[in-house]
Amino acid sequence: MDKLKLFGFNNLTKTLSFNIYDVCYAVTEEDKQRYIEYIDEQYNSARLTEILKRVTEIIGANLLNIAKQDYEPQGASVNFLITEEPLPEICVDSTCNRGDIITAPRNVLGHLDKSHISVHTYPEYHPNKGIMTFRVDIDVSTCGHISPLKALDLLIESFDSDIIICDYRVRGFTRDINGEKYFIDHKINTIQDFISKHNLDLYNSIDVNVYQEKIFHTKMILKDLKLDNYLLDIKEEDLSPEQREKILKKLKREMYEIYYGNNID
């Protein structure tokens, strides 16, 4: 496909908000501690940083700076500053680390520029319900020709996601050499066009698109729940049929309430 010839910089901003939920059945204090340890291993800032580095490579961006932080008792945040084109060394602020993380930074810096990738994690549970939920929010905002949609399959496959919620929006406009405005520079009917069939087949999904406003939304909920994937110290085979049904009912209720955004009576 021929490239669109633009006048000056491509000023379109493309933002992907990618949210996942991981649900677990944890009743005892030991179960809760094991789940926290699992979260610390799967969703710590070091692993999240490696995932976001791969996202940066896939969308064809260039890394300028990383800021990351782990929290107690669990949770993490990571922020990337990225550019569409590589910058000469002389043009890069000396405080940007180019992705090299120092173990004991003397200061913390925040950047707002053309493009960024950020991730935040949120643990949540209720002591009386036996359900623990963990949410990961990833935001990829780009300008120019690069698009965050290319990284969707990587993001889906990087996490054990029971629920996935994606929002994509294109803002602003750019001009061609004749001065005509372009409010989007790529074809899109739905976010699901950028997700592999294999990944889509694992989930039931709902799609909502407002084409005139360049707003696209899809959410996905796992089709098949294998109970052993939600248990910690016990196995499904050790439970009675009644216990299995009770636990599955709790898990499904939690997932459906999150998916539909409503409490189920």
PEGILIN-V364807 format. One record per backbone hydrogen bond with DSSP energy under -1.0 kcal/mol. NH is the residue of the N-H (numbers start at 0). CO is the residue of the C=O. Records with the same first field share a line. If there is no record, write none. Layout:
# PEGILIN-V364807
NH->CO / CO
This chain:
# PEGILIN-V364807
6->174
12->170
13->141
14->168
15->139
16->166
17->137
18->164
19->135
20->162
21->133
23->131
24->229
25->129
31->27
32->28
33->29
34->30
35->31
36->32
37->33
38->34
39->35
40->36
41->37
42->38
47->43
48->44
49->45
50->46
51->47
52->48
53->49
54->50
55->51
56->52
57->53
58->54
60->55
61->82
63->80
64->80
66->78
68->76
70->74
76->68
77->118
78->66
79->116
80->64
81->114
82->61
90->87
91->88
95->92
97->63
99->96
115->140
116->79
117->138
118->77
119->136
120->75
121->134
123->132
125->130
128->125
131->23
132->123
133->21
134->121
135->19
136->119
137->17
138->117
139->15
140->115
141->13
149->146
150->147
151->148
154->150
155->151
156->152
160->158
161->20
162->20
163->219
164->18
165->217
166->16
167->215
168->14
169->213
170->12
173->181
175->179
176->4
178->175
181->173
192->189
193->190
194->191
199->195
200->196
202->199
203->220
205->218
207->216
209->214
213->210
214->209
215->167
216->207
217->165
218->205
219->163
220->203
221->161
222->201
228->225
229->226
237->234
238->235
243->239
244->240
245->241
246->242
247->243
248->244
249->245
250->246
251->247
252->248
253->249
254->250
255->251
256->252
257->253
258->254
259->255
260->256
261->256
